[in-house]
Amino acid sequence: MTPIAITMMAISLVTVWGGLVVVTINLMKRGTDRD
């Protein structure tokens, strides 16, 4: 694999996991706010 492909894969993985973390945090905040 080329360094560019590895970099693209790393960025995409970080973006996906980062998005999941943000969504879970927002859901937790909404749940606590409702309580």
C-alpha positions in Angstrom: 0.0 0.0 0.0 1.1 3.5 -0.7 1.6 6.0 2.2 -1.2 8.1 0.7 -3.6 5.2 0.9 -2.6 4.5 4.5 -3.1 8.1 5.4 -6.5 8.2 3.8 -7.6 5.1 5.7 -6.3 6.5 9.0 -8.2 9.8 8.4 -11.4 7.9 7.5 -11.2 5.7 10.6 -10.6 8.6 12.9 -13.5 10.5 11.3 -15.9 7.5 11.7 -14.9 6.8 15.4 -14.8 10.5 16.2 -18.4 10.9 14.8 -19.6 7.9 16.9 -18.0 9.4 20.0 -19.7 12.7 19.4 -23.1 11.1 18.8 -22.9 9.0 22.0 -21.9 12.0 24.0 -24.8 14.1 22.6 -27.2 11.2 23.4 -25.9 10.9 26.9 -26.2 14.7 27.4 -29.8 14.7 26.1 -30.6 11.8 28.5 -29.2 13.5 31.5 -30.9 16.8 30.6 -34.3 15.0 30.3 -33.8 13.5 33.8 
